[in-house]
Amino acid sequence: MTIQPLTIQTWMTAAPVMRVLAALGAPQVDVRFVGGAVRNAVMGLPVTEIDIATPELPDVVTQRLKNAGIKVVPTGIDHGTVMAVADGATFEITTLRRDTACDGRHAAVEFTTDWHEDARRRDFTMNAMSLKPDGALFDDHNGAEDAKAGRVRFVGIPADRIQEDYLRILRLFRFFAWYGGTAIDETTLAACRIHAPGLARLSAERIQQELAKLLSVPAPQDAVKLMAATEVLAHILPAPHAPDVLARLVALEASHTLAPGDWLRRLAALAPSDAVADRLKLSNADRERLAAPRRAALRVDDRTSPLALRHALYHLGGPLVRDRVLLAWAHEADAQTAPQSAPWRALLDAAETWTPKPLPVTGGDVLDLGVAPGPEVGRLLTAMEDWWIGAGFAPSRTEAHAQLSHIASATKKDGSGGVPEPSAF
């Protein structure tokens, strides 16, 4: 075990933190910060979530917090975890634990007062440190050194830790995407490959959650390529897989200062199969978002006409056209080396700057011309939309109303009872 000092940081002395620590009995009770807060503090990264561990039992923890007037939510009481809400800030507080049995997904635990036992059950060395409020850092597994080097390493033997909980395979690659500055060692990668079939034990919802976090990382492409190489992707997503397309998409997002982390757009690039939504049990909204860019009627390439683009923007909206442009561009072999290609750039700029251009006439205007309610109203409005888009959204309402009168009059004269079908885009 290593004990070393860490400079006291401002988040450690914030008023809500001090209030919770005092309620838990610090310094008389050996209460410590654990998990991501300690890891980020060691790495010099912002601390946004604060987890605390204590040797005292959950009932004692709960009573202490209530006595101090702090709200308690029993978020995981069976595993010794409660959430404390103090002055609007939330803290996850967990009693020290040791695993007594693992089935590949869930662990049976017992409470303990031994900090070393608690550290041994954590997944990665960078997550196995604990930090006293006075700045004393406890590090049984060289987590500080690994964290500073960007080395994502299991506590103990990789194969053993994976078989305790197969979700750790996906967490490994997510943590590598976030913090990796050193390559994952070959023993760990081999263990991932051998035990990847165990991912079938995970629920679709848990895989979706972990995949969403991974694909939301600013630059997940290297981690995803490793997942493909170790056959992890094959066990969580239907084929085909296109990690190279994902890499080009990420490069395009970065080069055009688009906000990174749109995980559904990245998923559409990585796994362009309609079966993905079923495999991950996506919500209806996410399912629609994933499928929409592939269904969009606009065929995007660097020869897309201004008229076709206007049709797409009018009918589909800027965000969907932007996704369609980015995905099509990412499929081009030179997208990563030529991100400033003028035709593609123009398409993307048009989508990014698009504001809706409503048709200046309505169904009420059609009825005022004496057209009977029914399908003819919709056909006339569709024909007007074709005209409106073709005119570049420039005509005034007066000009649009005159055009509507012209189309309606022409329809009556030729006796067709309808208007020509609008052009497809």
N, C-alpha and C positions, 0 to 999 in steps of 0.2 A: 504494500500500500504506500502511495505517495501522498504526503500532505504538503501543500505549498500555499503561499499567500497569493491572493488575487486582489487587485486594487478595488476598493469599494466603489461601486458605480451608482449613478443617480437613481436608477430603477430600484435598487436595493433599499434605498432610504426614503422612497416616496411615502406619503402619509398613509394611503390605504394598505401598503405593504407592511409598514410598521405596526399598523393597527391589528392586522391579521396575525402577525408574528407574536405580538404581545398577548393576543387572545389565546393563542396556542401554547402559551407558557414559556416562550423563549425569554431569556437564555437558559432558564432553569431546565426546561425540556429541550432535548437535542433536536431542534427543528431545523431543516435544511432546504435550500432550493435544489431542485433536481431537473433532469430532462433538458428540454430545448433552451430554457433560460440560461442554464449553466453553459451549455455548448456554445450558444451565441455570445455569451459574455467572454468566454475564452477566445473565441474567434474574432472578437471585436465587431460583431454584428448587432443590429438593433434587437432588443428583447421586447417582444410583443405579448407573449403569453407566459405566465409565471405559474409553475407547478411547485408544490411544496410537499415534502414527506415528513412524517413524524413517527416515532415509535409507539405512540399511544393509540389505543383501539378506536374504531370509528364512533362508538357511542360516546366516548370521552371527548373526542374531537368535536362532535356535534354539540354536546352540552357546553363545552368551552366557548364555542363560537356564539351560541345563542345567549349565553350569559353576558357576552360582550356586545350584544345587540346587532350581531352580524347575521344576515340572512343565510340559511343553509339549504341547499338543494341536494338530495341524495341521488346523484347521477349514476353512481355505480357502487352502491353501498355494499353489495354482496362481495365485491372485490376490494372493499375498503376505501372507496373514493367518494368524496363529497365535493360539491362546489360551494365556495363561499363568495358572497357578494358584499363588498365593502366600499362604500362611497362611489358606487357605480362601476367599480373594477371587479373582475371575476378572477378567482384563484381555484385551481384544482388541487385538492389536498388528499393525500393518500397515505394510509398506514403501511409501514414497511411489510413486505411480503416475501414469501419463498414459495416456489412451485412444488407441488406434491405429485402432480400427474399432468400429462399433456397428451392430447389426441391429434395433434396436427393443426388444430385451430383454437381450441379452448384449453385453458389451464385451470386446474384445481389448485387453490392457494391456501396457505395458512399465514396468519399474521406472525410477525417476528419483531424482535427489538434489535436484530443484528443488521447493521448497515451493509456489511460485506455480502450477506445472503441476498439482500435486495439488489445490490449492484450486479451480482452474478446472473440474475434472471433477466437483465435488460438486454436489448438486442445488440446494439453497437457500442463500441468502446467510447465513442464521443457522447453517447447518451447515458453512460454509466457513472458519471461523476456526480458529486454532491457538494454543495457550497453552503457553509455556515454564514449567518448574517454578518459575522465579523470579518469575512473575507477568507477564511480558511477553506481551501479547496481539497477535497478528498478524491483521490484518483487511483483506484485499485488496478486498472487495466490500461494505463498509459493513454487514456482518452484525450488528455490535453495535447499531447504530442501528435496524436493522430488527427485531432481536429485542426490544429494549426497547419498540418501538412495536407489537409483535404483527403485523408485516408479513411475510407469507410470500411471498417473491419468489425467482424462479429466478435462478441465476447465469447471466448472459448472456441470449440471446434465447429466450423461452419455447418457441416452436415447435421450435427446434433441440434444446433439452434434452429435450423430450417425445419427439421422434422418435428420440433416442438410446435411450430406455428408456420405453416407454409406462406402465410401473408408476408413473412419476413423476406421472401424472395423479391416481392414487388417493392417493399420498403427499401431494400438494398439499392435497387436501381433508382428509386426516387431520391434517396439521400445522395447517391452518387451524382445525379443530375444537379442537385442543389449545391453540394459542397465538394464534389470530387475535384481534387487537384493532383491526386496520385492514382494510378491505375489500380483497379480491383485485382487482387492477387489471383493467380491461376487456380489455386486450391478452392477458393470461394466460388469462382466461375464454374469449375467442374462440379461442385456440389449443387449449384443452381441447375445445371443441365441434367444431372442425374435425378434430382428430386422435383423437377418441373411438373411431372404428371400429378404430383400432390396438390397442385393448384386447383384441380378439379374439386377438391373438398371445400373450396371457398364459395361463398354465395356470390351470385352475379352482382348483387348490390355492393359487396365489399370490393370486388374487383373493379367495378365502375368507380367507386370512390377513390381508390388508390390510383387508378389510371388517370382520372381527372386531375388529381394532384400532380402526378408526374408530368402530364402534358401541359400543365399550367406553368411549369418552370420556364424561365426565359429561354433557355437553350437545352432542350431535352434530347437532342438528336443523337449524341454520343451514347447516352444511356439506352436509348431505344435500339440502336444498332447492336449493342451488347445483348439486349434482350432477344433480338432476332438470332444472333449468333449462338446463344445458349438454348435456343428453342423455347424460351419462355413465352414469346409472342404467340407461338403456335398453340400454346395451351390456354391462352386467354382470349384470343381474337380469331374469328374466321379468316381464312386466306381469301384473297391474296394480301400480302403485306408489302408496303412500299416505303421503307425507312429513308431511301434516297429522296423520294418526293417530299417527305416530311422535312428533311434537312434543307431542301431548297425553299420550302415554304417559310421555315424559320428565318432563313437568310433574307428572304424578301420582306418579311415583317420588320426585321431589324434595319434593313437598308432604306425602308420607306417610313421609318419612325412610327409604325403602327403599334398599338398597344399589344405586347406579347401576352400569351397565356390563354388565348381563346381555344380551350381544349377540344371543343366539338369540331371546329374548323380543322384543327390539327388531326383529330381522329379521322375525319373524312379524307385527309391526305394519306394517312398511314394505312388505313384499312377500308378501301373503297368497296365495301360489300353491303348489300341490304340486310344481310344476316347479322351484322354487328349490333343493330338496335335490339334484336331479340336476345342475343347472347348476353348483353349487358343489362337487359331489362330497363331500357331507358324510359323516362316519362314521355308522355305524348308530345309535350312541347320540345323536348330534346330530340326525340325521334324525328319530328318534323324538321327541326333545324339541321340535323345531320343529313337528311335525305334531300332537302330543298335545293342545295347547289347542284346536285347531280340531275335533278328533274328539270331545272330551269331551262326554258325553251331557247334561251340565247346560246348559240354556239360561239364560244369565245376563241378567237385566235388573233394574231396580229394583223389580220385583214378585216376584222369586224367593222361593218359600215357604221357611220354616224347615225343613220336612220334605225338600224337594228339595235344599236346601243340605246337610243332614246326610247324605243319600244320597251326594251327590257327595264330600263330605269323607271318608266311610268308604271308598268304593270307589276314589277317585282320589288321595286324599292332599292335604295342605295346599298344597304347592308348586305342583301342577298347577292346583288350584282358584284359587290366588292369581293365577297367570298368566292363567287364563281370565277372571277378574274384571277384571283390569287391562286386558286386550285389549278386552273388551266395553265397559268404561267409556270407554276411549280412543276408541272409535268414536262415542261420544255427542258431538254438536256442542258441548255446553256443558262438556265435561270439563275443559277448561283454565281456564275462568272460574269453575267451581263445583266445585273439587276436594274440598270437604267435604260433598258430598251425603250425607245421612244413610243412605239405603238402601244405596248403594254402599259407604260407609264401613263399615257393619255387615258386609257380605259380606267385605270385605277383612280386617277385624279377625278375623272367624271363621276365615278361612284362615290368617292369620298366627299365630294362637294355638292352632291345632288340634294336639291330640296324639292319636295312634291310640287307638281304643277297641275292643280285641279282643273278639270274641264270647265269652261266658263258657262256652260248651259247644263240644265238639269232635266230630269224626267218631267217636271212641271212645265218646262218650256215646250216639250214635245206635246204634252196634252193640250196646252194652249193653242196649238196649231190645228187642233181638231182630230188628232190621231187617237183612236180608241185605246183604252187601257188594254194591255196584253203584250205578247211577245214582240210586236212591232216597235214598241217603245224602246225595248232593250236593243233591238237591232239598229234602230236609228242612233241611239247613243253610242253604240259600238262603232258605227261608221263615222260618227263625229270624233270619237277618240282617235281613229285612224288619221283623220284629217288634221286634228289638233297636234298629234305627234309629228306628222309629216311636215307641218308648218313650223316646227321648232318651238311650239308653245308661245309663239309671239302674238297671234291675233288677239284683238280686244273682244270683250263680250259682245259688243255690237256686231263685229265681223263674224263672230261665231254664231250668233243668232241668225244672221243673214244666211250663212252657209247651211244651218239646220233647216231653215225655211226652203232653201233651194233643194236640198236632198229630199225633204218630205214632199215637196211639190213634184219633183221628178218621179218619185215613187208612185204617186197617185196617177200621173199622166201615162206612165207606161203600163199601168194595170198589173204590175207584177205582184203587188201585195207585199213586197219586201224590198230590202236593199241588198246590194251586192255584199258578199262575204268580205270582211276586212282582210288585208294582206297578213300573212303569218310572219312572225319575226323569228 
